[in-house]
């Protein structure tokens, strides 16, 4: 078979132009329909946090610490409204990336929004609430996590 040439079944010669156009319209599912792995999910989350101007973002590697996920991302918004906007941006990006079964808690008040994306858990806090709960101290002793500039 010659590369780039459509051939009819059972060696009956090349396909006609209408047959080629019908074959071209049969597009396979987009790659985004396949659930992204944890590293790709983290990349999508960090990019959306950067776009939303989230502050003081860190990524904590949970491998070997717990079975609840592979990574935890902790970040801040400047106000309740900013926390809600950041969470919305992350949810939209994850949906576009094809991450299924997203679960969200805390959107009505937007002091602390938790997004469960399967292998990655995202916490979006107001600064005062983040300081109160101090998740980094519990999950990343010594701040051995990856800090991302805001």
ABEGO torsion letter per residue (X at the ends): XBBGBBBBBGGAEBBBAAAAAAAAABBBBBAAABBBBAAAAAAAAAAAAAAAGBBGBBBBBABGABAAEABBBBBBBABAAAAAAAAAAAAAAAAAAGBBGBBBBGAAAGABBBBBAGABBBBBBBAAAAAAAGAAAAABBGGABBBBBX
